[in-house]
């Protein structure tokens, strides 16, 4: 079983290390998104399998200060979505979550939203659309 990243490791470093430990190549789009320091995690147009999603989830455990998450056109299997949802749920600083065209369907999008927001006491506005589009934020933007 994997452990979290060492304290002080950046999300990009944690991602590279997790990929190396899993014996897979780093997905450049994800690595670039994790290296971004603006408080936004954004990527689109890639495919993440379960192993890649686990590596991303490991990296997110070391992420601090991410306020906006925007993932578009990234088909996720149920297992990959679950792993990503668990990691996103641990990011207590996220104010805005947007998933678009991630091939989850409405039920999957609602489940991911519920999992990522369940730990919060505050209410958030949310809406979902067919084909797995889910947006939520605590500021009331939808």
C-alpha positions as CSV (number, residue, x, y, z in Angstrom):
1,X,0.0,0.0,0.0
2,X,1.3,3.5,-0.9
3,X,2.0,6.1,1.7
4,X,1.4,9.8,1.2
5,X,4.2,12.0,-0.2
6,X,7.0,13.2,2.1
7,X,6.3,16.4,3.9
8,X,7.6,19.4,1.9
9,X,7.4,17.7,-1.5
10,X,5.6,19.8,-4.2
11,X,2.6,18.2,-5.9
12,X,4.6,18.0,-9.2
13,X,7.4,16.2,-7.4
14,X,5.0,13.9,-5.7
15,X,3.3,13.1,-9.0
16,X,6.7,12.3,-10.7
17,X,7.7,10.1,-7.8
18,X,4.3,8.2,-7.7
19,X,4.6,7.6,-11.5
20,X,8.1,6.3,-11.2
21,X,7.1,4.0,-8.3
22,X,4.2,2.7,-10.4
23,X,6.4,2.2,-13.4
24,X,4.5,4.6,-15.7
25,X,5.4,7.7,-17.6
26,X,4.5,11.1,-16.3
27,X,1.5,12.7,-18.1
28,X,3.0,16.1,-19.2
29,X,-0.4,17.9,-19.0
30,X,-1.0,16.7,-15.4
31,X,2.6,17.5,-14.4
32,X,2.3,21.0,-15.8
33,X,-1.0,21.6,-14.1
34,X,0.5,20.4,-10.7
35,X,3.5,22.7,-11.2
36,X,1.1,25.7,-11.5
37,X,1.2,27.9,-8.4
38,X,-1.8,30.2,-9.0
39,X,-4.2,28.2,-6.8
40,X,-5.9,26.6,-9.9
41,X,-5.7,23.0,-11.0
42,X,-6.8,22.8,-14.6
43,X,-6.3,20.3,-17.4
44,X,-8.2,18.8,-20.3
45,X,-8.1,16.5,-23.2
46,X,-6.3,13.6,-21.7
47,X,-7.2,10.1,-20.6
48,X,-6.3,8.9,-17.1
49,X,-6.4,5.2,-16.3
50,X,-6.6,3.9,-12.7
51,X,-2.9,3.9,-12.1
52,X,-2.5,7.5,-13.5
53,X,-5.4,8.6,-11.3
54,X,-3.8,7.1,-8.3
55,X,-0.6,8.9,-9.0
56,X,-2.5,12.2,-9.4
57,X,-4.4,11.4,-6.1
58,X,-1.0,10.9,-4.3
59,X,0.2,14.2,-5.7
60,X,-2.9,16.0,-4.5
61,X,-2.1,14.9,-0.9
62,X,0.8,17.3,-0.9
63,X,-1.1,20.2,-2.6
64,X,-1.8,23.2,-0.6
65,X,-3.8,26.3,-1.6
66,X,-5.7,25.0,-4.6
67,X,-8.9,27.0,-4.7
68,X,-10.2,26.1,-8.2
69,X,-10.3,22.7,-9.9
70,X,-11.3,22.6,-13.5
71,X,-11.1,19.2,-15.3
72,X,-12.6,19.0,-18.8
73,X,-12.7,16.3,-21.5
74,X,-10.9,13.7,-19.3
75,X,-12.8,10.4,-19.4
76,X,-12.5,8.7,-16.1
77,X,-13.4,5.1,-15.2
78,X,-15.4,4.7,-12.0
79,X,-12.3,3.6,-10.2
80,X,-10.3,6.5,-11.4
81,X,-13.1,8.9,-10.5
82,X,-13.3,7.4,-7.0
83,X,-9.6,7.9,-6.4
84,X,-9.6,11.4,-7.7
85,X,-12.7,12.2,-5.6
86,X,-11.0,11.0,-2.5
87,X,-8.0,13.2,-3.1
88,X,-10.2,16.2,-4.0
89,X,-12.1,15.7,-0.8
90,X,-8.9,16.2,1.2
91,X,-8.3,19.6,-0.4
92,X,-10.1,21.8,2.1
93,X,-9.2,25.0,0.3
94,X,-11.2,24.2,-2.9
95,X,-13.9,26.8,-3.4
96,X,-14.8,25.8,-7.0
97,X,-15.0,22.4,-8.6
98,X,-15.9,22.0,-12.3
99,X,-15.9,18.7,-14.1
100,X,-17.0,18.7,-17.8
101,X,-17.2,15.8,-20.2
102,X,-15.5,13.4,-17.9
103,X,-17.8,10.5,-19.0
104,X,-19.3,10.0,-15.5
105,X,-22.9,10.6,-16.4
106,X,-25.2,12.5,-14.0
107,X,-25.1,9.8,-11.3
108,X,-21.3,9.7,-11.3
109,X,-21.0,13.5,-11.3
110,X,-23.4,13.7,-8.4
111,X,-21.5,11.0,-6.5
112,X,-18.2,12.8,-7.0
113,X,-19.7,16.1,-6.0
114,X,-21.2,14.5,-2.8
115,X,-17.9,12.8,-1.9
116,X,-15.8,16.0,-2.4
117,X,-18.2,18.3,-0.6
118,X,-19.4,15.9,2.2
119,X,-16.6,16.9,4.6
120,X,-17.7,20.6,4.5
121,X,-20.1,22.1,6.8
122,X,-20.9,25.0,4.5
123,X,-23.5,24.7,1.7
124,X,-22.6,25.0,-1.9
125,X,-24.5,25.7,-5.0
126,X,-24.2,23.0,-7.7
127,X,-25.7,21.8,-10.9
128,X,-25.1,18.9,-13.2
129,X,-25.7,18.3,-16.8
130,X,-25.9,15.2,-19.0
131,X,-22.6,13.6,-20.1
132,X,-21.0,14.2,-16.7
133,X,-20.7,17.9,-16.3
134,X,-20.7,19.0,-12.7
135,X,-19.9,22.4,-11.3
136,X,-20.0,23.5,-7.7
137,X,-18.7,26.4,-5.7
138,X,-19.2,27.9,-2.3
139,X,-19.6,31.4,-3.6
140,X,-22.9,30.7,-5.3
141,X,-21.5,30.7,-8.9
142,X,-22.9,27.9,-11.0
